[in-house]
Amino acid sequence: MRTIVLIVIVVVLMLFGILNINSLTAPHTLNLGLVTYLQVPFGMILLLLGLVLALVFYFWAGVSGLRAQADSAKLLRDMEALRVSLDSQEGSRFAQLQTHLDQRLGSMETQMQAPKALGMGKELSASDLAATNARIDALQRDLNLQLAQLDDYLKRKLG
């Protein structure tokens, strides 16, 4: 877009210069304070000055755009590092949860084996196991929902 605007400005200035070449090249006296020049094409100097200013602002806008892109890239790198960190933290939480569940299920199996050996308490152990399984399923659904929300949030922020 900036290139198109610059091209339009240059074309308009060139068209103006071509249409008014006699007026632009007419000799004038130019006073710069300490020095005075006689017979200078003052219109041509102003036209060239306008062209130089257009080029300066074009390159300035380009540098500003590059800075914005660099800032955006830095932000994306930081967000990716944050995502990786959060993923590793979730992985360690999963490992802790897995070891806790393994210990809990192991203790429940030993508790179930003891009443079976005595011939009683089978219904109580099975109901405890069913309740624990239901709780594990609910926790798993909740954890999956939270991870999906976190993933959606990061995808929106990272683009």
VOBA-1610 file (N, C-alpha, C; in pm, whole numbers, padded with zeros to 5 digits, always signed):
BEGIN
Met+00082-00119+00000Met+00000+00000+00000Met+00087+00126+00000Arg+00194+00123+00082Arg+00282+00241+00085Arg+00348+00261-00050Thr+00384+00152-00116Thr+00449+00163-00247Thr+00355+00226-00348Ile+00229+00188-00343Ile+00131+00245-00437Ile+00116+00395-00412Val+00107+00433-00285Val+00095+00576-00252Val+00218+00652-00300Leu+00338+00596-00279Leu+00460+00662-00326Leu+00461+00674-00478Ile+00420+00571-00548Ile+00417+00576-00694Ile+00319+00683-00741Val+00204+00692-00677Val+00105+00793-00714Val+00162+00933-00691Ile+00228+00954-00577Ile+00287+01086-00548Ile+00393+01121-00651Val+00479+01027-00686Val+00586+01052-00784Val+00526+01081-00921Val+00424+01007-00960Val+00361+01029-01092Val+00294+01166-01095Val+00226+01204-00987Val+00161+01336-00984Val+00265+01447-00990Leu+00374+01431-00915Leu+00480+01533-00920Leu+00544+01541-01059Met+00566+01427-01122Met+00625+01429-01258Met+00529+01493-01358Leu+00400+01461-01346Leu+00301+01521-01436Leu+00294+01672-01414Phe+00296+01714-01288Phe+00298+01856-01257Phe+00423+01923-01315Gly+00537+01858-01301Gly+00662+01913-01354Gly+00662+01924-01506Ile+00609+01820-01572Ile+00604+01823-01719Ile+00510+01933-01768Leu+00394+01946-01705Leu+00297+02045-01748Leu+00343+02188-01721Asn+00428+02207-01620Asn+00471+02341-01581Asn+00623+02357-01589Ile+00684+02298-01689Ile+00829+02301-01700Ile+00883+02443-01715Asn+00811+02527-01789Asn+00859+02664-01808Asn+00856+02743-01677Ser+00753+02727-01599Ser+00744+02799-01472Ser+00846+02746-01371Leu+00869+02614-01373Leu+00961+02554-01276Leu+01107+02590-01305Thr+01139+02609-01430Thr+01278+02640-01466Thr+01304+02789-01482Ala+01205+02871-01453Ala+01224+03016-01464Ala+01325+03060-01358Pro+01418+03147-01395Pro+01521+03189-01299Pro+01465+03283-01192His+01508+03257-01069His+01469+03340-00955His+01592+03364-00868Thr+01578+03458-00777Thr+01685+03484-00681Thr+01654+03403-00555Leu+01753+03329-00509Leu+01737+03244-00390Leu+01824+03299-00279Asn+01763+03335-00166Asn+01835+03389-00052Asn+01831+03285+00060Leu+01948+03237+00103Leu+01958+03139+00211Leu+02005+03201+00342Gly+01998+03328+00356Gly+02040+03395+00477Gly+02180+03453+00462Leu+02280+03366+00457Leu+02418+03411+00443Leu+02461+03421+00297Val+02397+03345+00213Val+02436+03340+00071Val+02313+03370-00014Thr+02336+03444-00122Thr+02229+03473-00217Thr+02270+03421-00354Tyr+02182+03340-00415Tyr+02208+03285-00548Tyr+02117+03355-00647Leu+02173+03388-00762Leu+02097+03454-00868Leu+02070+03353-00979Gln+01959+03370-01046Gln+01922+03289-01162Gln+01914+03139-01128Val+01839+03103-01022Val+01821+02964-00979Val+01679+02921-01013Pro+01661+02797-01066Pro+01525+02748-01095Pro+01457+02703-00964Phe+01398+02800-00897Phe+01343+02777-00763Phe+01229+02675-00764Gly+01146+02675-00864Gly+01035+02579-00874Gly+01085+02436-00883Met+01192+02416-00960Met+01249+02282-00975Met+01307+02234-00841Ile+01368+02326-00767Ile+01424+02290-00635Ile+01311+02246-00541Leu+01200+02319-00541Leu+01087+02282-00455Leu+01026+02149-00498Leu+01018+02123-00625Leu+00964+01997-00675Leu+01053+01880-00632Leu+01184+01897-00647Leu+01277+01791-00606Leu+01274+01773-00454Leu+01259+01881-00380Leu+01249+01870-00235Leu+01124+01791-00194Gly+01014+01813-00262Gly+00892+01735-00235Gly+00913+01587-00262Leu+00984+01555-00371Leu+01014+01416-00405Leu+01103+01352-00299Val+01204+01425-00253Val+01294+01372-00149Val+01217+01347-00018Leu+01129+01442+00018Leu+01049+01423+00139Leu+00958+01301+00128Ala+00899+01280+00011Ala+00814+01162-00008Ala+00895+01033+00010Leu+01017+01031-00046Leu+01102+00913-00031Leu+01145+00892+00115Val+01176+01000+00185Val+01216+00988+00326Val+01101+00929+00408Phe+00980+00979+00390Phe+00867+00927+00466Phe+00834+00783+00426Tyr+00854+00748+00300Tyr+00832+00611+00256Tyr+00927+00516+00329Phe+01055+00549+00332Phe+01151+00462+00400Phe+01130+00463+00552Trp+01090+00575+00606Trp+01062+00581+00749Trp+00945+00488+00786Ala+00841+00489+00703Ala+00727+00399+00726Ala+00772+00253+00711Gly+00862+00226+00618Gly+00913+00089+00603Gly+00990+00042+00725Val+01073+00129+00779Val+01149+00094+00900Val+01053+00075+01017Ser+00952+00158+01028Ser+00853+00142+01136Ser+00779+00008+01122Gly+00746-00028+01000Gly+00681-00158+00976Gly+00771-00274+01013Leu+00900-00262+00980Leu+00994-00368+01017Leu+01009-00380+01168Arg+01010-00267+01236Arg+01017-00271+01383Arg+00893-00339+01442Ala+00778-00308+01387Ala+00654-00371+01435Ala+00657-00521+01411Gln+00708-00563+01296Gln+00718-00706+01267Gln+00817-00774+01360Ala+00927-00707+01391Ala+01026-00763+01484Ala+00966-00777+01624Asp+00890-00677+01667Asp+00825-00686+01798Asp+00723-00800+01801Ser+00650-00814+01692Ser+00552-00922+01683Ser+00620-01058+01685Ala+00731-01071+01614Ala+00805-01198+01614Ala+00859-01229+01753Lys+00907-01128+01823Lys+00958-01149+01959Lys+00845-01194+02051Leu+00728-01132+02037Leu+00614-01169+02118Leu+00572-01313+02088Leu+00573-01351+01961Leu+00537-01488+01924Leu+00638-01588+01981Arg+00768-01554+01979Arg+00868-01643+02039Arg+00845-01657+02189Asp+00814-01546+02256Asp+00787-01552+02399Asp+00662-01635+02429Met+00559-01619+02347Met+00437-01698+02365Met+00463-01846+02343Glu+00545-01879+02245Glu+00578-02019+02219Glu+00658-02077+02336Ala+00751-02000+02391Ala+00827-02047+02508Ala+00733-02068+02626Leu+00637-01980+02644Leu+00539-01994+02751Leu+00454-02119+02729Arg+00414-02144+02606Arg+00334-02263+02575Arg+00413-02389+02606Val+00540-02392+02567Val+00624-02509+02594Val+00639-02529+02744Ser+00658-02420+02817Ser+00670-02429+02963Ser+00542-02483+03025Leu+00429-02432+02980Leu+00301-02480+03033Leu+00279-02627+02998Asp+00316-02667+02877Asp+00304-02807+02838Asp+00389-02897+02927Ser+00511-02855+02957Ser+00597-02937+03042Ser+00542-02943+03184Gln+00486-02833+03234Gln+00425-02835+03367Gln+00305-02928+03370Glu+00223-02925+03264Glu+00109-03016+03257Glu+00156-03160+03248Gly+00265-03184+03177Gly+00319-03319+03168Gly+00362-03370+03305Ser+00426-03285+03384Ser+00467-03328+03518Ser+00345-03352+03606Arg+00241-03271+03589Arg+00118-03293+03666Arg+00052-03425+03626Phe+00055-03456+03497Phe+00000-03584+03453Phe+00077-03700+03514Ala+00210-03686+03519Ala+00292-03793+03578Ala+00259-03809+03726Gln+00244-03698+03797Gln+00208-03706+03939Gln+00071-03769+03957Leu-00023-03730+03874Leu-00157-03787+03882Leu-00154-03936+03852Gln-00076-03975+03755Gln-00066-04117+03719Gln-00009-04199+03834Thr+00097-04150+03896Thr+00155-04224+04009Thr+00057-04229+04127His-00014-04120+04152His-00112-04119+04260His-00224-04219+04232Leu-00273-04220+04108Leu-00381-04313+04073Leu-00333-04457+04080Asp-00211-04482+04036Asp-00156-04617+04044Asp-00147-04662+04189Gln-00101-04575+04277Gln-00093-04609+04419Gln-00232-04633+04477Arg-00325-04547+04441Arg-00462-04559+04494Arg-00528-04686+04445Leu-00516-04715+04317Leu-00576-04837+04263Leu-00508-04961+04320Gly-00378-04952+04340Gly-00306-05064+04401Gly-00355-05091+04542Ser-00374-04985+04619Ser-00424-05004+04756Ser-00567-05055+04754Met-00647-05011+04657Met-00785-05062+04648Met-00787-05209+04610Glu-00697-05251+04524Glu-00691-05393+04487Glu-00654-05479+04607Thr-00559-05430+04687Thr-00522-05507+04806Thr-00638-05511+04905Gln-00714-05403+04915Gln-00830-05402+05004Gln-00938-05496+04953Met-00951-05505+04820Met-01051-05595+04764Met-01011-05740+04784Gln-00882-05767+04779Gln-00835-05905+04794Gln-00858-05954+04937Ala-00842-05867+05037Ala-00858-05909+05177Ala-01000-05954+05207Pro-01106-05880+05172Pro-01242-05928+05201Pro-01278-06052+05122Lys-01222-06068+05001Lys-01251-06188+04923Lys-01196-06310+04993Ala-01079-06293+05052Ala-01020-06405+05123Ala-01106-06445+05243Leu-01171-06348+05304Leu-01256-06377+05419Leu-01398-06413+05378Gly-01433-06386+05251Gly-01566-06422+05201Gly-01671-06318+05226Met-01635-06192+05255Met-01735-06090+05279Met-01689-05954+05225Gly-01782-05863+05214Gly-01749-05726+05175Gly-01728-05707+05027Lys-01774-05802+04946Lys-01752-05789+04801Lys-01831-05672+04742Glu-01955-05651+04788Glu-02037-05544+04734Glu-01980-05406+04770Leu-01929-05392+04889Leu-01874-05266+04933Leu-01750-05229+04852Ser-01664-05323+04826Ser-01543-05298+04749Ser-01577-05263+04605Ala-01672-05331+04548Ala-01710-05304+04409Ala-01773-05166+04396Ser-01854-05127+04495Ser-01915-04994+04489Ser-01809-04885+04506Asp-01710-04910+04594Asp-01601-04815+04609Asp-01522-04802+04479Leu-01498-04913+04415Leu-01425-04912+04288Leu-01505-04840+04180Ala-01635-04862+04175Ala-01719-04794+04076Ala-01722-04643+04101Ala-01731-04603+04228Ala-01729-04460+04261Ala-01595-04397+04225Thr-01488-04469+04251Thr-01355-04417+04216Thr-01339-04405+04065Asn-01387-04505+03992Asn-01381-04498+03846Asn-01462-04381+03792Ala-01579-04358+03850Ala-01662-04245+03807Ala-01590-04113+03837Arg-01526-04105+03952Arg-01452-03983+03989Arg-01334-03960+03894Ile-01264-04068+03860Ile-01150-04059+03766Ile-01198-04012+03630Asp-01312-04066+03583Asp-01365-04023+03454Asp-01405-03876+03456Ala-01466-03831+03564Ala-01504-03689+03576Ala-01381-03600+03577Leu-01278-03640+03651Leu-01154-03562+03653Leu-01088-03560+03516Gln-01092-03670+03446Gln-01032-03675+03313Gln-01106-03583+03217Arg-01239-03583+03221Arg-01315-03494+03134Arg-01286-03347+03166Asp-01280-03316+03295Asp-01249-03179+03337Asp-01110-03137+03291Leu-01014-03224+03307Leu-00877-03194+03265Leu-00868-03178+03114Asn-00937-03264+03040Asn-00938-03251+02893Asn-01002-03120+02849Leu-01109-03079+02918Leu-01175-02953+02885Leu-01082-02835+02911Gln-01013-02837+03024Gln-00921-02728+03056Gln-00806-02723+02957Leu-00753-02838+02917Leu-00644-02840+02819Leu-00692-02789+02683Ala-00814-02825+02645Ala-00868-02776+02517Ala-00885-02625+02520Gln-00933-02571+02633Gln-00947-02426+02646Gln-00813-02357+02641Leu-00713-02413+02707Leu-00578-02356+02704Leu-00521-02359+02562Asp-00543-02470+02492Asp-00495-02482+02355Asp-00563-02381+02264Asp-00693-02364+02277Asp-00767-02264+02196Asp-00718-02124+02225Tyr-00693-02092+02353Tyr-00645-01960+02390Tyr-00509-01932+02327Leu-00419-02029+02336Leu-00286-02009+02279Leu-00291-01999+02127Lys-00378-02075+02064Lys-00392-02066+01917Lys-00443-01929+01877Arg-00539-01873+01953Arg-00588-01738+01922Arg-00480-01635+01939Lys-00400-01647+02044Lys-00297-01547+02071Lys-00179-01560+01974Leu-00144-01683+01937Leu-00029-01703+01849Leu-00066-01690+01701Gly-00192-01694+01670Gly-00233-01671+01532Gly-00260-01793+01460
//
